[in-house]
Amino acid sequence: MRRGIPAVMMLVLGLTLVLSIGLYAQVKKDKATGLDRIEGNIQSINKDKSTITVKQGGTVNPVWQVNYDAKTKVTLRNKPAKAEDLKDGMRVIVLGKAEKDAITATRIDIRDEK
């Protein structure tokens, strides 16, 4: 009975490691800026809290909370835009600092309009 407990603990730890690596693997480094980069579609927007929820495409489909503020540069196809231009369903590229399932954005680029 005692031999089974360490094996189960190793299995749980291994699975946790694989899942956490899988989520972080979806974050790429932007070559030009060195910042973390995610791409996906906006699922929801909370303008009161200055957050958007972005779902990435692919097989794992992680969901990210994107935090932004007045310093965050927002662009529409690389031209100046505003946070008010963000809409559900839009495809965005976010550059910033990622931690776990959240990213603090320094730039949000809107790639297509709804």
N, C-alpha and C positions, 0 to 999 in steps of 0.2 A: 504494500500500500504506500509506503513512504517513497519508493522509487518513482511512482507515478506523479507525485506532486512536483518534483523538480522538472520532469519532462513537460508537464502541462504549463508550468511557469515559463519555461524556455520557449514553448510554442506561442504563448500569449505575447511574450516580449518580442519574439521574431515577427509575429504578425503586426504588432504595433509599429515596429521599425519599418517594415515594408510599406504599410499604409502611410506613414508620415513621410517617407522618402517619395512615394508616389505623388503625394500632394505637392511637396516642394519641387518635385521634378518638373511640374508644370510652369514654374517660374523660370524665366530665362533672363540672362543679363543682356542689357542693351549695349551693343558694342560701342556706340558713339558716346554714351554718357556713363556707362558702368552701373546704371540703376537697374533694379529689378523691373521686369516687363511682363505684363499679362495681357492677353487679348480675349475678348468674349463679348457677349451681349448683355445689355442692362436688363435685369429682371425687375428691380424695384429701385425707387428713389425716395430718400427721406431728406427733403431740403431743410427741415428744421434741425436735424442732427448733422447735416452736411455729409451724408453717406449715400453711396449707391451700392447695390448688390450686382455683381457681374458673374455670369456663369460662363466658364470656358468651354470650348468645344473639345472633342477628342473622346477617348475611351473612358477616362476617369471622370470627366466632367466636374471638376471642383468648382465650388461657389466661393467667391471672395467678397469680403466687405471692403469697399474702397472709401477711405476717409479723405476728404478734401477740405480746403479752407480758402481764405481770400488770396493766399500766395500761390495756390495751385493754378498753373497755366492751363487754360482750356482752349483747344483749337478744333476747328472743323476742317478736315482734310488739310491740315497744316496752316490754316489761316485763323486769325484771332476769333474767338467765340467766348461765350459766357456759360457758367454752370447752369443757368436757366435754359440753355439750349438742349440740355440732356433730357432724353425721353426714353421711356420703356421700350425695349426691343432694339435700340440702336447698338451697332457694333462699335466697340471702343478699344483703344490701346491705352493702357495705363502704365506710366513709369513712376517709380517711387521706391519705397523701402518696405519689403514684405516681411511679415512676421506671422507665422502659423497660417491662419486663414484670412488675414487682413493685410491690407497694403495702404500705406500713407502716401497719397499721390502728390507728386510734384508737377506732373503733366497728365492730362487726359485728352486724348485725341479722338474725336468723333469721326468714324470712318464712313458711315452712311446714315442718311436721314430716314426717319420712320415713314 
